[in-house]
Amino acid sequence: MKNILATAVLVCISIFQANAQHQLVLKTGESLSGEIRSLNDGVLKFIYKGKEMSYKTSEISNISFGLTDNGPASTKSISTTKGVSFVMAGRKLIREPKIDNLTMEKGIVVVEITIDKYGNVVKAVPGIEGTTTTSNYLLTKAKQAAESVKFDTSPVMPQSQTGAITITF
């Protein structure tokens, strides 16, 4: 899960570095607006009201990335809950995955998902970059879990969107 969070944060930082405004939501519920400077060794450096602050990724609930010039239409988000994280532009998870692991196997599976404008998963491909296991059982269970999620819907969403969901077993 840390790998996908770190990768997504670094990609978004590089895309939005010029005039970025970021929203950081901590697991305590505190919400901060500022600018992300770096992510190294699980520590996020964040500029808030002109001061550099450091947060462990385990303390972060959500990070929203948006360009100040373009408003919320360019927002990207990363959310984490109960061993599951996802990256899906402008969407919220409304039905969490059904995770079923009847073995003692452990690992992280990253699943590339495609959703329709209604928030339904129409395609799930497990084992993309960031996956730490080759277990066919965990890959299959992660695909099934990803197919069980549902995202919010909006009339302004595109016909299909691609993102990723990371499941930690």
C-alpha positions, -999 to 999 in steps of 0.1 A, spaced: 0 0 0 29 23 8 43 18 -27 11 28 -45 7 58 -22 43 69 -27 41 64 -65 8 83 -68 20 112 -46 53 115 -66 35 114 -99 9 140 -88 36 162 -73 55 163 -106 24 170 -126 11 198 -103 43 213 -90 41 246 -109 11 261 -90 -3 233 -70 -27 235 -40 -31 203 -20 -56 193 6 -42 169 33 -67 151 56 -52 134 86 -68 104 103 -76 127 132 -100 145 109 -78 176 106 -78 191 71 -49 213 59 -45 232 26 -9 238 14 17 223 -8 34 189 -8 72 192 -10 84 156 -8 77 120 2 107 101 15 109 69 36 72 72 44 74 108 56 55 135 37 69 171 39 40 196 36 41 234 35 12 247 56 8 285 62 45 290 52 58 264 76 72 230 66 55 202 85 62 164 84 36 136 86 40 99 84 19 83 57 2 62 83 -12 94 98 -28 105 65 -63 96 55 -66 115 22 -46 137 -2 -64 158 -28 -43 173 -56 -58 202 -76 -45 231 -97 -55 264 -83 -62 278 -118 -85 250 -129 -105 243 -98 -119 210 -87 -122 195 -121 -85 186 -121 -86 170 -86 -69 136 -80 -74 118 -48 -58 89 -29 -77 74 -1 -70 46 23 -92 25 46 -87 -9 63 -59 -22 41 -74 -8 9 -63 23 -10 -74 36 -43 -65 62 -68 -95 74 -89 -97 110 -101 -127 129 -86 -144 98 -72 -153 86 -37 -156 49 -27 -192 42 -16 -190 4 -13 -158 -10 1 -144 -43 -14 -153 -76 1 -119 -90 10 -118 -128 16 -85 -145 25 -89 -180 38 -51 -186 40 -22 -173 59 -6 -158 28 4 -121 30 11 -96 3 1 -65 -15 -19 -67 -48 -24 -36 -70 -53 -39 -93 -59 -16 -123 -96 -9 -125 -118 7 -151 -151 21 -140 -181 34 -159 -197 68 -153 -221 51 -127 -192 40 -106 -193 3 -114 -161 -17 -120 -162 -30 -156 -126 -43 -158 -101 -54 -131 -65 -65 -139 -45 -76 -108 -8 -77 -104 3 -44 -119 33 -24 -107 35 -22 -69 23 -58 -63 45 -77 -38 32 -113 -43 29 -138 -71 3 -159 -54 -24 -168 -78 -48 -171 -49 -42 -136 -36 -43 -122 -72 -77 -139 -78 -90 -127 -44 -78 -91 -51 -95 -91 -85 -128 -103 -69 -125 -77 -42 -118 -49 -68 -148 -60 -88 -170 -57 -57 -164 -20 -51 -186 9 -62 -177 45 -66 -200 75 -65 -217 87 -96 -221 121 -113 -235 132 -146 -203 151 -154 -181 120 -152 -166 105 -184 -180 72 -198 -151 53 -183 -122 60 -160 -91 41 -151 -74 40 -117 -60 16 -92 -70 -1 -60 -44 -16 -37 -53 -44 -13 -31 -55 15 -36 -91 27 
